[in-house]
Amino acid sequence: MQTNTQSGRWDLSCLYDSFEDPRFQADLDHLPEVIGAGREALSEDLPDREKLEKLVTLSEDLSRLMEKLFSFCQMRLAVDATDTQAQRQLDKIIPFSNDAQMLSSALVRYAGNLENLEELIAASPLLSSVGFALREMKAEAAHALPEAIEPWMLKMSLSGGYAFSQLRDKLDSTHLVDYRGHQLPLSAVRGLAYDPDPDVRRDAYEAEIASYARMDLPMSYCLNSIKMEARTLAEARGYDSVLDMTLAQSRMDQETLDALWTAVREYLPDFRRYLRTKAELLGHKNGLPFYDLFAPVGNSHRQYTAEEAREKLLLEMGKFTPDMADFMDHAFKNAWIDMFPRPGKTGGAFCSPVHCMDRSLVMTNFQGSFSDVSTLAHELGHAWHNRCLAGLPYLMIDTPMPLAETASIFNETMLSHQVLKSCSKEEELTLLESGLMEATQTVVDIYSRFLFEKEVVDTRADHAMSVDELKDAMLRAQDESYGDGLDPNFRHPYMWACKSHYYSSDLNFYNFPYAFGLLFGKGVFAQYLKEGADFVPKYCSLLRSCGSDTVAGVAASVGIDVRSADFWRSSLEVIRRDIDRFCELAKS
């Protein structure tokens, strides 16, 4: 069997062989039948228990169909934005997502009106298996869109927020940068920020910044339109703000978010100390220029082949549990991973579950740095999380954004911890810096993104922000977050144009969950260090519970109080110790 590290491309045949595959057409034909059956069930005069059981069963069937059809189209487009056949089929499926959303909303309203919901749950094994989801629906019913206007709002979103989100992805994946006389994909040029040659890093940065002028205007329209739609939706649902709506969707409260940011702000001076120390190592005197944020430090600049990366992950992650190594090996051997950048492929990395097949599809843009190895560990952490959710009903696997990063951050932390235990001081300097570089992005840069998005959402109540306003807002957010850690002459005014998380039509403020995830993941890892192998089943149980409790409830299952700033301080203290050690090594 050819491993994925050799082919470098994922295999989607587990879903369908092609769009001509009879399985694809059969599922596409079955989709309206299931939706029709759902509508019929809603109008039937049945006993509450029978009706609710029927609706839950149809909801599961619909989720399974939608997942398979959407995954096949979207995964093909993710690695080839010019795949017109995939785009045509996706365009056929998208309207059904509105039908599915309306059925889901109808189920929410129905559950919300049931006075005897608890009795029904207690009397039915099926309803008991999704009891948390049903209770959540009852609470959510207070924020359901009015039934008369929901279909029209959903239809309009197809030519509004969703369309602008698609446009953004097309702009990003087809955007070419003039770099040293060559036309390179944006993702490849951004990847040069990790190059050991300082001239390469600076030239790539300058080429990237210059290139945005060719797409910043349409990008600004995409961002403004998506955030205005978010404001409209929050108001229609009865939320005080887009952030309140996001927190509710995240099963998280403002108290937890405030505790997180309180602790983060206290530790910003330490991150800035790290950045200034790195700047000095690289010969800069005015803080670190943005183009050197990802510069490798030290003389240990090891590059990994894809096969070496696979072997490293199996070795180090297997020390947590052999099951993890076996799982990762299976993912590589069965082509779950699309690894390398190429024209038409979107930038970044992600993991997309196919729950009905107990499989995850991982996309990266691997170029050989240790950071790329860590990214693989991160995305395969998401895949492990999906494995822990295997067999649960779809209604019970909806992990809120803050908890969605738990397993990925745990994997990154585990990999770093294992590697640091057996390295030289030179390697320690390099690996510590690599970890701090990622932590700075996940705490400091994420804080700047939160500040930026909040300003965009708030300003959108008054007017659409121009390109210059967006650039200015981003620079001010970076100043507040990075402070004197960054050279004020070399920041990144276009970070809003290259980060896809701003452009999701149904997810807003997809930034603070990363900071939450990093620090929560480190807190969970600290519990593992205390308890050793005995913690492994607790950890897997925690991941399995992520779709069936609030953020605070899941955290409490392993003794963590996320509403206390002290917990976040304890996690940040781990990073501070790494900063202290890095600065010590840098001086020597």
Helices and strands as residue ranges (DSSP letters): H 4-7, H 22-43, H 48-79, H 84-112, H 117-123, H 125-129, H 131-140, G 141-143, H 150-158, H 161-174, E 176-179, E 182-185, H 186-191, G 192-194, H 198-211, G 212-214, H 216-236, H 242-249, H 254-281, G 290-292, H 306-317, H 322-333, E 337-338, E 350-354, G 355-357, E 359-363, H 370-388, G 394-396, H 401-404, H 406-420, H 425-440, I 441-445, H 446-459, H 467-482, G 483-485, H 495-498, G 500-503, H 512-531, G 532-534, H 535-544, G 545-547, H 551-556, H 565-587
